[in-house]
Amino acid sequence: MTDNLNPSLGPSIRASRVDAGLSLRELARRIDVAPSYMNDIEHDRRTPSEAVLIKIAEQLPLDFDDLLALAGRLGEDTELYLKSNPTVGVLLRTVSGANLNEENLQRLLKSANRMAKTQVGDEPKA
């Protein structure tokens, strides 16, 4: 069961859809899926693909990265990066094992963003 502080994917999508004044059928039409599939997503019976999550984020005021996280997905590019860089898996297991709180996760994210901007040893991106 979901609590109000950490809703799961389906209820988050449903709440946003209702707030936007869209029917389930209308959202399904806009993202080109069957209404029954959309209903399954909203009731956490199905986990949508990354492509469907992108379409949902385009139609509702929801952040794509948040949707990916709620779906338990990393995204195709991130999965490829993870497979080619085993240290990333170690980092994720370390963070998970430490059970870092939101404040520390935000600090880690800011640090990673700074590193991404000033990465040493790589060619400049075109």
Stockholm file with secondary structure:
# STOCKHOLM 1.0

chainA/1-126         MTDNLNPSLGPSIRASRVDAGLSLRELARRIDVAPSYMNDIEHDRRTPSEAVLIKIAEQLPLDFDDLLALAGRLGEDTELYLKSNPTVGVLLRTVSGANLNEENLQRLLKSANRMAKTQVGDEPKA
#=GR chainA/1-126 SS CCCSSSCCHHHHHHHHHHHTTCCHHHHHHHHTCCHHHHHHHHTTSSCCCHHHHHHHHHHSSCCHHHHHHHTTCCCHHHHHHHHHCHHHHHHHHHHHHHTCCHHHHHHHHHHHHHHHHTCSSSCCCC
#=GC SS_cons         CCCSSSCCHHHHHHHHHHHTTCCHHHHHHHHTCCHHHHHHHHTTSSCCCHHHHHHHHHHSSCCHHHHHHHTTCCCHHHHHHHHHCHHHHHHHHHHHHHTCCHHHHHHHHHHHHHHHHTCSSSCCCC
//
